[in-house]
Amino acid sequence: MTSEPMNNTLKHSKHEIIPCERCGTAIECKANSYTKCQCSVVQLSINEVQYISELYDGCLCAKCLFELQQEYREEIGV
C-alpha cells in the first residue's frame, strides 16, 4: 500500500483520514458527526443507498457517491 501525501488541513485533523474505497482519495472520516462529514452533501434515496452498499463496504468520497447515484439513476431510467 502506498501512502499519498496529505495536505496540511488533513494532516492536522482530529478525525481519521481514510482513502475513499472507490477512488482512493484521502477523506476525513466523521462517522461520529455525520452531518459534518463531506459525504453528507450527497442526498441519497434508500434505494440508492442499497445499490451503493451492495458494491462497497467502506466510506466513499462525495464525488464517488454522486457518480454512483447518477449510475444508479441511469440504470433505472430516471
N, C-alpha and C positions, 0 to 999 in steps of 0.2 A: 504494500500500500504506500503510495507516495503522498507526501503532505504538501499542499499548496500554501504559499504564503498568505496569511490573513492580513486584511488592512487593520490599521490601528484601532478602529472602532470595535472590530470583532475581537482583537487580542485582549482588550481590557474589559470585556463584557462579563457581567456577573452570571450570565446564563450559559448553558452548554453550547458549544459550537459543533455542529454536526454537518456532514455532507448530505445534500439532497439525494435521496435514494435513486432518483431517475437520472439527474444530470451531473451530480457531484458538486454542485455549487455549495460553498460554505454558507450555512444558515444558522441563525441564532435560535435555538430551541427555547420556547417559552411555554412549554406544556402546562406549567402551573399557573400561567397567566395568559390563557388562550386568546382573550380579546385584544391583547397587546402583541400577539405573535404575527409575523409577516404573512402567514398563511391565512389568517382570518379575513384578509381583504377579498378573498375569492369566496363568494356565496354559493355553496353547492346544495342541490336538492338531495333528498335522501337517496334517490336512485343514482345520482352522480357519485355520492359518497360510496355507495355499494360497488359501483363499477370500478372506481379507483382502488378501493380496498381489496378487490379481487386481483388487482395487478401488482400492488405494492403493500408492504407491511409497515414501512417506516415513514418518517417525515419527508415531505416534499416542499420545494420552494413554491412561492406563489405563481411564478411563471409556468412551472410544470403543471400545477393544479389547474391553471387557466387553460393550458393546452389540452390537458386530458378532459376537461369539461367540454371544450369545443369538439374534441374527438368523439366523445360520447353523444353529444347533440347531433353531430353529423351522422353517426351510426343509426340513430333513431329517427332521423329526418326532421329535426326541429330547425 
